[in-house]
């Protein structure tokens, strides 16, 4: 077990925040740029064909998927707001 200096205390902090943003009207059309989408497709196709991705490629693919998901989510929010 880790010992703490007597003056330090462990705090269990859980919080959530809500941020309201003004979204541009064309946000619903946001998508990955063509070259970025092509790279993501290349990585996913490689994996689908049974070729293992390197750790670097896995990290890259995960980041690109997260970015694509975020853009899709923002696009849906913008579409629902209009």
FIRO-222466 format. One record per residue (C-alpha): residue number from 1; x negated, y negated, z negated. Coordinates in Angstrom, 3 decimals. Last residue first. Example, Ala and Ser with C-alpha at 12.3 -4.5 7.8 and 13.67 -1.06 7.14 Angstrom:
   k       c1       c2       c3
   2  -13.670    1.060   -7.140
   1  -12.300    4.500   -7.800
***
This chain:
   k       c1       c2       c3
  82   31.352  -22.952   36.398
  81   30.187  -21.504   33.099
  80   30.702  -17.920   34.250
  79   28.420  -18.421   37.254
  78   25.765  -20.072   35.089
  77   25.881  -17.242   32.556
  76   25.655  -14.694   35.357
  75   22.645  -16.459   36.871
  74   20.974  -16.690   33.477
  73   21.430  -12.948   32.986
  72   20.105  -12.175   36.451
  71   17.063  -14.396   35.873
  70   16.409  -12.704   32.544
  69   16.764   -9.231   34.043
  68   14.367  -10.092   36.878
  67   11.833  -11.445   34.371
  66   12.125   -8.354   32.185
  65   11.717   -6.141   35.262
  64    8.623   -8.126   36.261
  63    7.130   -7.780   32.781
  62    7.800   -4.044   32.709
  61    6.252   -3.636   36.159
  60    3.108   -5.544   35.168
  59    2.695   -3.552   31.958
  58    3.151   -0.290   33.822
  57    0.689   -1.449   36.509
  56   -1.940   -2.293   33.884
  55   -1.426    1.026   32.118
  54   -1.879    2.762   35.465
  53    1.255    3.979   37.206
  52    1.731    7.677   37.799
  51    2.548    8.787   41.329
  50    5.755   10.819   41.336
  49    7.398    9.145   44.321
  48    9.660    7.189   41.951
  47    6.588    5.660   40.271
  46    5.193    4.422   43.575
  45    8.624    3.116   44.551
  44    8.864    1.215   41.253
  43    5.457   -0.391   41.755
  42    6.149   -1.356   45.373
  41    9.598   -2.695   44.498
  40    8.071   -4.873   41.773
  39    5.468   -6.155   44.232
  38    8.123   -6.904   46.864
  37   10.202   -8.776   44.267
  36    7.186  -10.911   43.398
  35    6.522  -11.647   47.066
  34   10.139  -12.569   47.779
  33   10.536  -14.823   44.745
  32   12.630  -13.254   41.995
  31   16.124  -14.602   41.842
  30   17.932  -17.786   40.953
  29   21.185  -18.218   42.909
  28   23.372  -18.605   39.822
  27   20.978  -21.357   38.724
  26   22.287  -23.552   41.542
  25   24.437  -25.679   39.266
  24   21.564  -26.466   36.909
  23   22.148  -25.195   33.395
  22   22.761  -27.531   30.476
  21   21.558  -25.565   27.503
  20   23.211  -24.524   24.262
  19   20.885  -22.757   21.868
  18   22.132  -20.242   19.360
  17   19.916  -19.111   16.544
  16   19.462  -15.867   14.736
  15   17.693  -15.248   11.516
  14   16.142  -12.450    9.594
  13   13.533  -13.241    6.999
  12   12.280  -10.635    4.551
  11    9.896  -12.622    2.437
  10    6.742  -11.148    0.950
   9    5.219  -13.362   -1.708
   8    1.811  -14.911   -1.970
   7    0.408  -16.504   -5.128
   6   -0.629  -13.141   -6.568
   5   -2.733  -12.334   -3.471
   4   -1.101   -9.431   -1.757
   3   -1.953   -5.792   -2.014
   2   -1.249   -3.450    0.864
   1    0.000    0.000    0.000
***
